Structures are given as structure tokens and as C-alpha cells.
């Protein structure tokens, strides 16, 4: 079909061109469906000196930069893509419910 494009052509499209070429179908993305990505959910962060880190032991509490109930950051391949809330999936597993999608900076 004339409307189909291969992956090499897709790599040559700039974000500005993609915006002007209209919506893509799911079939256009089939080539990337099986590519593995790393998804991380970050509860919070802390900064400390190495000397403080070495003093930590079992039962130590590290205070994070987030408050209880505040949204956590969700990263895909080290890029912030969403924010969400921690949920219990079953008796011993945690999951994340996405509550906000973070719009990507297209200038990069």
C-alpha cells in the first residue's frame, strides 16, 4: 500500500513532520511492539554524604523528598513519562496506577 512506510522511513521523520502527517494507526507501530523497555517507579529521592550512607544499617530510615500520598514518578528508559499512585496488586505485590501523563519535550 502507498500509505505504509517501513521503519527506516519512520526514523527519518522529525517530530514536526509527524505532527503534520496526521494520526498513525497501530499497524504503523507494529515494528516496535517487541522492543523491551525498562519501567521504573520512583517513590522519592534523598541526598546524603558517603559517610552518612556507610552508617546506615538494618532498620535505618532514609527520609525521601516526597510526602505521604504525593504522586510518584514513572520513568520509561530513564525518561519521565507519567506520575501515579502506588496500589496493592495482590497480597504481596505492588503496582502503580498512572494518574497523569507527562508531556514530552519535543525539542530534544
Helices and strands as residue ranges (DSSP letters): H 7-11, H 15-20, G 26-32, E 39-42, H 50-55, E 72-76, E 79-90, E 93-101
